Amino acid sequence: MSFRFKTIIGIALIESVLLVTLILSVLGFLENSHEKEINQRALSTAKLFATMSKDAVLASDLASLESFVNEILTNEDIVYARIYGDGIILAEGGSKEHLEHTHDKNNTSLDQAIDDVFDVTANIAESDYIYGRVELGLSIARIREVLDQASHWSIVIASIEITLVAVFSFILGTWLTRQLYQLKKATEIITEHGPGHQVEIKGRDEMAQVAKSFNQMSISLSDSYKELKNINIANKKIAEMASESEAFVKAVLSSSLDAIVSIDTQGMIVEYNHVSEQIFGYTREEAIGSSMAELIIPEEYRTMHREGFESYLKTGVATILNKRLSVKAINKQGCIFPIELTISPIETGKKLYFTAFIRDISEQENAKNELLLSARAFEAHEAIFISDSHNKIVRVNNAFTKITGYSANEIIGQSPGVLSSGRHDSQFYNEMWQRIKQTGHWEGEIYNKRKDGEIYPEWLSISVVRDINGNESYYVAHFIDITQRKQAEQKLTLARKEAELANEAKSDFLATMSHEIRTPMNAILGTLGLLKETMLDQEQKKYIETADQSAVSLLHIINEILDFSKIEANKLVIEKSTFSIEDMLSDCRKMFSDKAIDHKNKLNCHIDPDVPCYLISDKLRIKQILINLINNALKFTEQGEVNCVIKKIKQVEQQIQLKFEVIDNGIGISKAQQKKLFQVFSQVDQKHNRQFEGTGLGLAICKKLVNLLAGEIGVNTETGVGSQFWFTLTVDIDPQQHPEKKALKIKQKNTSFKPLNILLSEDSLANIVVAKAVLTKAGHTLEIAKDGRQAIAAVKRSVENNHIFDLILMDLMMPIMDGIEATRIIRKMPGGISKIAIIAMTANAVKGDREYCLQAGMDDYISKPFVAAELLQKIEDVSNFKPALHITKKTVVDESMRVPENNELIRQLNELPYMHDKVLKQLAEDISVELVPEMVAVFIKELKKRLAKIEQACEQKNVKDIAFEVHALKSSSGTYGALKLQLMSKMTDTACKEKNQLQVLLLSDSLLKLIPETIALYSKKFPT
């Protein structure tokens, strides 16, 4: 592109940008001013129109509204107008095309009015209550026409101006390029023939001055060119000499066996040879230009290096230059190793360099250290001798002389055979040397002979030392005198035999004494049994019962001592036979049924379904272990539960590993006391000795029996919480199972529900009375919270009091905070409190509510009105961690007791009774006939209270308060059988959810008539 063309393009572009910017600014200003004007005008017109229409809308004066619309349409800029009241079009006018277009609420810019209509809306309100709204559409066609004309004339003017600028630029560019062309031609001549050429000078302007300067430059370049030519000849000779010198230096550096590193006065590396790369790991490219201190000097020495370096530069004095030093260095991998170093200063002209000659001496240092270590090891207390490949002793240590009696002068050069005791045959030595040849090592016990002829035992270790070719060069032998150890072993063996004899004697004594005591004990128990059958007065019966209980306890102690003595004497034999594990567990339960009742405990037994019924093992010993554990659990548990559970751990072919658990919620065992568990004659808590009597042998016997059965036993316990004793056994499965007996599988289940601590979150007093009666009758304890916030406070309070709720029954619709929000807050609480079971209770028994509750974190869902049996079953399922959500069996409920849920609600309203007798009858069966009148009185009281609140909400047209009251009324009326009132409440609740204010107010009027009628009917049926 030529200079002339660039000049034309540049000026034209600059002018074009300025013009476009000016035009866009003007057009933007016009558009913004019109937008502000149309916005202000539109909003003012809409608000004025809304004010004019307000009274007519409130009075539903459609004629006046139609007149207002026609009047405002006389304005030629307004293309349509529309008035709404309660969501209904009360009046509208304008062209059909504009009335059918989509209203865009309030437009804020002309660009939004894509259909040339500027939409605007204004609300018709009174005291912050919106009764309706007006919608207007203003035409902006005239504004767009004005803007289009302004844009058209701006473009025409700009085009003319750009054309004139281009012509002027062309003339100016032509004049300039003519002078520049002469300079270009002169430059080409100089390039081809060399400097010295002169150009013709015309005129006295700036271009003439440039030509004059060009001529002077050409003459100067000609003189410089001649001088440069002479210099190049001299430099060529110098370069040849430097090249030869550089090649020589490189050859020296490459052939050096040491690392050579050169640095400048800044400490930066300027030279780094191939050996340096091998020693330090950095390539030449990585090292050159880097700080030597940071690269190869360990961090602990860097400060000292810098201080010495700076001192030399200042004073010129250094003590380490031109000396051979041993220091430490660090490589790229971060390993610190020893080096030998010599540093020499080198001056080249005005520059000073330092060259270090470095040698890695790691191998020399390692060899030196190895020699020192070997010397230290050789002087150890362990005897050492070294023999060569010809089996001649070449060195011994002081310990060798001390043990054998041979000095170094006496034994060196001799064969190790001089130490032979003669107790080992040739085969022993042949096997020893064969092992040494194969593995390079042998160790073992051997008898050798001292210099004085004494034979002694020693522990000998022989290792082979090989040369670089792999040939055996030396044998290193280590040995210790084990005479004292052998003597100690003999004494220990003798002591063990004596202890076994003493233990057997003790066991025999215990067994004999136990048998001797059992004989008269049987007579005592028999006599006491006969006395019980005779005629006795109350005092005599008391004495007999005391004596009988003491005799039974004494017999139990004797049996434990006898069992323990048998185990200690290894006289207890494990006998395997086929048995039914169900029958065995049933026997255990029957044995302790009376004791469980006396202690006010519940004894529950359970066998997992995947445990085979018939097994092969020692039934008597397994039963004995279970009896001991169950007896302890009942003894240390007051008014609680003891659960005996048998589970399958794993099964391999015909063998199965079982886990037996005995779990109680008794006094528990502290960590300090747990150390005494399973010890002989030991009780975990001495302060309970008088209350909980025993020998302390029970758990010790259990442990020994489990060990005999090749199993494991343990305990998980905590003070005040309870204990879980468990043991695992691997038993055989009897291949001859009897399917017809599977029905005998024990799965003990209480006939009554497990008592729970329940929190009921409910704001309806009538519903509270019903739920309280049902739950307390079932044995549960209850705490009431009347809204979600109270429920959260109760949960936190239960944690502080260490009395956490087992279950929460949570109503969904409550004041202050609903059940969903309360559940979400509880689920976010720390620790186990967030896992409390929560069942939703609500009158919204429609599809989707169940999923909504579960998503909020609830465990199950029950609709109101509920059946007592169904509620109790839900509570049991959730509290036992059963998947209640998947229960297919449903409680059968009379469909006539349910409110219909279809589109014919209004038609069926007249067919429903004010009071449904079946609901009241079911309520009486679930709770108590005597309590029904009292509960109905509470229901009537609640109806009166809600009637007053609904009347007040209707007067204030407060749909939110109406919705809250009818939702609660919907559930409580259904609970007491007021089905007509329930359906009307449900219809009103639906209208509230749909935000249909007119429908809500109409239904509320009907509800206000129906509630007094219901109150009168129930008051007559249940007079107070």
Protein Blocks (a to p, Z undefined) as FASTA:
>chain_A
ZZklmmmmmmmmmmmmmmmmmmmmmmmmmmmmmmmmmmmmmmmmmmmmmmmmmmmmmnop
aklmmmmmmmmmmpmkbmbdcddeehiafbdcddfklmmpccehjafbfklmmnopacdd
ddddeehiafbdcdddddfklmmmmmmmmmmmmmmmmmmmmmmmmmmmmmmmmmmmmmmm
mmmmmmmmmmmnoghiacddedjbfklmmmmmmmmmmmmmmmmmmmmmmmmmmmmmmmmm
mmmmmmmmmmmmmmpcbdcddddfkopafbdcfklmmmnopafklmnopafklmmgcfkl
mmmmmmmmmmmmmnopafkgoiacddddddfkopacddddddddddehjaccdddddddf
klmmmmmmmmmmmmmmmmpmbdcddddfkopafbdcfklmmmnopafklmgopafklmpg
olacfklmmmmmmmmmmnopacdddddddfkopacdddddddddddfkopafbdcddddd
fklmmmmmmmmmmmmmmmmmmmmmmmmmmmmmmmmmmmmmmmmmmmmmmmmmmccdfklm
mmmmmmmmmmmmmmmmmmmmmmmmmmmnopaccddddddfklmmmmmmmmmmmmmmmnop
acdddddfklcfbdcddfklmmmmmmmmmmmmmmmpghiadddddddfbdchjaccdddd
dddfbebpafklmmmgoiahiafblklmmmmgcehlmmmmmmmmmmmnopacdddddehk
bpcddddddddddfbbcfklmmmpccdddfbdcddddddddfbfklmmmmmmmmmmnopa
cdddfbfklmmmmmmmmmmnopacfbdcddfbdghiafklmmmmmmmpghjklmpccddd
dfklcehjlmmmmmnopabdcdddddfklmmmmmmmmmnopafklpmbdcdddfklpccd
dfklmmmmmmpcfbdfklmmmmmmmmomklmmmmmmmmmmmmmmmmmmmmmmmmnopakl
mmmmmmmmmmmmmmnopaklmmmmmmmmmmmmnopaklmmmmmmmmmmmmmmmmmmmmmm
mcZZ
